Amino acid sequence: MFKYTVSLILSLFVALSSSQAFATAENYGLNLLEAASPSLERITEFHDMMLWIISATVLFVFALLVFVVLRYNKAANPKPESFSHNVLIEIIWTVVPIVILIVIAVPSFKLLYYTDRTAEPEMTLKVIGHQWYWEYEYPDQDGISFNSYMIPEEEIDASKGEQRLLSTDMKVVLPVDTNIQILVTSADVIHSFAMPALGLKTDAMPGRLNETWVRITKPGVYYGQCSELCGKDHAYMPIEIHAVSKEEFVNWVEKAKEEYSFKIPAQSMKIAYAQ
């Protein structure tokens, strides 16, 4: 038991003192993944603020309970008081929660507005959820389109950095330092396009086009999964995004046009977006 406790404490210390890989979670890891987008940076700041508020509230209520138990138990207070109201205390416990809610609400609404959409997107990625795989379209890159499936566990090649339940046969390639509009929809049931390291989570609804955006700040490999129960293979719908430099992205686009490209009529895109 002592050995287990010591190892757990050391693991927690390492998790706190070392930076997390921004692609995947770690054993005994604490806090959110390392932010790789401005959205997650703001989400993390809001999370940390909420943690302080919640911790202070819990400690205050706990201290108050301890005080009441010790001060007003039968032994310490054999003759109970007869009053039932205190105007000052009632005003305090009404006003203070209102102030706390305002302190929470203001940055919360700012964050929701910021993560909703970008005013000037530099490119668009369309994501279509299927049972049980993802389809991706690049309408600004001459209609590059492909389906992405999870690599079966028996085919995972660890030497290539592939990860169980997360790696896909076709990778989404996106440029860093680019405002990317992401349009999310579904071809069958409700799915959810979620990328924790990028601060993304948008439902894919059949017959509806939802919008979000991302600006990736660090090159690397990022993983996500469908976050809405969508049937028997819900657990096997990973998302793998490779963030590369703008120059590398241009080179990838030229190669991808030959393999995955199909033409999307401009009018069709306008109609789809209007819906």
JODA-V832981 format. One record per residue. N is the residue number from 0. RES is the residue in one letter. SS is DSSP state (2 for helix, 1 for strand, 0 for the rest). OMEGA is omega as a letter, one per 30 degrees, with the letter a starting at -180 (* if undefined). Layout:
n;res;ss;omega
N;RES;SS;OMEGA
N;RES;SS;OMEGA
This chain:
n;res;ss;omega
0;M;0;l
1;F;2;l
2;K;2;a
3;Y;2;a
4;T;2;a
5;V;2;a
6;S;2;l
7;L;2;l
8;I;2;l
9;L;2;l
10;S;2;l
11;L;2;l
12;F;2;l
13;V;2;a
14;A;2;a
15;L;2;a
16;S;2;a
17;S;0;l
18;S;0;l
19;Q;0;l
20;A;0;a
21;F;0;l
22;A;0;a
23;T;0;l
24;A;0;l
25;E;0;l
26;N;0;a
27;Y;0;l
28;G;0;l
29;L;0;l
30;N;0;l
31;L;0;l
32;L;0;l
33;E;0;a
34;A;0;l
35;A;0;l
36;S;1;l
37;P;2;l
38;S;2;a
39;L;2;l
40;E;2;l
41;R;2;l
42;I;2;l
43;T;2;l
44;E;2;l
45;F;2;l
46;H;2;a
47;D;2;l
48;M;2;l
49;M;2;l
50;L;2;l
51;W;2;a
52;I;2;a
53;I;2;a
54;S;2;l
55;A;2;l
56;T;2;a
57;V;2;l
58;L;2;a
59;F;2;a
60;V;2;l
61;F;2;l
62;A;2;l
63;L;2;l
64;L;2;l
65;V;2;l
66;F;2;a
67;V;2;a
68;V;2;a
69;L;2;a
70;R;2;a
71;Y;0;l
72;N;0;a
73;K;0;a
74;A;0;a
75;A;0;a
76;N;0;a
77;P;0;l
78;K;0;a
79;P;0;l
80;E;0;a
81;S;0;a
82;F;0;a
83;S;0;a
84;H;0;l
85;N;0;a
86;V;2;a
87;L;2;a
88;I;2;l
89;E;2;l
90;I;2;a
91;I;2;a
92;W;2;l
93;T;2;a
94;V;2;a
95;V;2;l
96;P;2;l
97;I;2;l
98;V;2;l
99;I;2;l
100;L;2;l
101;I;2;l
102;V;2;l
103;I;2;a
104;A;2;a
105;V;2;l
106;P;2;l
107;S;2;l
108;F;2;l
109;K;2;a
110;L;2;l
111;L;2;l
112;Y;2;a
113;Y;2;a
114;T;2;a
115;D;2;a
116;R;0;l
117;T;0;a
118;A;0;a
119;E;0;l
120;P;0;l
121;E;0;l
122;M;1;a
123;T;1;l
124;L;1;l
125;K;1;a
126;V;1;a
127;I;1;l
128;G;1;l
129;H;1;l
130;Q;0;f
131;W;0;l
132;Y;1;l
133;W;1;l
134;E;1;a
135;Y;1;l
136;E;1;l
137;Y;1;a
138;P;0;a
139;D;0;a
140;Q;0;l
141;D;0;l
142;G;0;l
143;I;1;a
144;S;1;l
145;F;1;l
146;N;1;a
147;S;1;a
148;Y;0;l
149;M;1;l
150;I;0;l
151;P;0;a
152;E;2;a
153;E;2;l
154;E;2;a
155;I;0;l
156;D;0;a
157;A;2;a
158;S;2;l
159;K;2;a
160;G;0;a
161;E;0;a
162;Q;0;a
163;R;0;l
164;L;0;a
165;L;0;a
166;S;0;a
167;T;1;a
168;D;0;l
169;M;0;a
170;K;0;l
171;V;1;a
172;V;1;a
173;L;1;l
174;P;1;l
175;V;0;l
176;D;0;a
177;T;0;l
178;N;0;a
179;I;1;l
180;Q;1;a
181;I;1;l
182;L;1;a
183;V;1;l
184;T;1;a
185;S;1;l
186;A;0;a
187;D;0;a
188;V;0;l
189;I;0;l
190;H;1;l
191;S;1;a
192;F;1;a
193;A;1;l
194;M;1;a
195;P;2;a
196;A;2;l
197;L;2;l
198;G;0;a
199;L;1;l
200;K;1;a
201;T;1;a
202;D;1;l
203;A;1;a
204;M;0;l
205;P;1;l
206;G;0;a
207;R;0;a
208;L;0;l
209;N;1;a
210;E;1;l
211;T;1;l
212;W;1;l
213;V;1;l
214;R;0;a
215;I;1;a
216;T;0;a
217;K;0;l
218;P;0;l
219;G;1;l
220;V;1;a
221;Y;1;a
222;Y;1;l
223;G;1;l
224;Q;1;l
225;C;1;a
226;S;0;l
227;E;0;a
228;L;0;a
229;C;0;l
230;G;0;a
231;K;0;a
232;D;0;l
233;H;2;a
234;A;2;a
235;Y;2;l
236;M;0;a
237;P;1;l
238;I;1;l
239;E;1;a
240;I;1;l
241;H;1;l
242;A;1;a
243;V;1;l
244;S;0;a
245;K;2;l
246;E;2;l
247;E;2;l
248;F;2;l
249;V;2;l
250;N;2;l
251;W;2;a
252;V;2;a
253;E;2;l
254;K;2;a
255;A;2;l
256;K;2;a
257;E;2;a
258;E;2;a
259;Y;2;a
260;S;1;l
261;F;0;a
262;K;0;l
263;I;0;l
264;P;0;a
265;A;2;a
266;Q;2;l
267;S;2;l
268;M;2;l
269;K;2;l
270;I;2;a
271;A;2;a
272;Y;2;l
273;A;2;l
274;Q;0;*
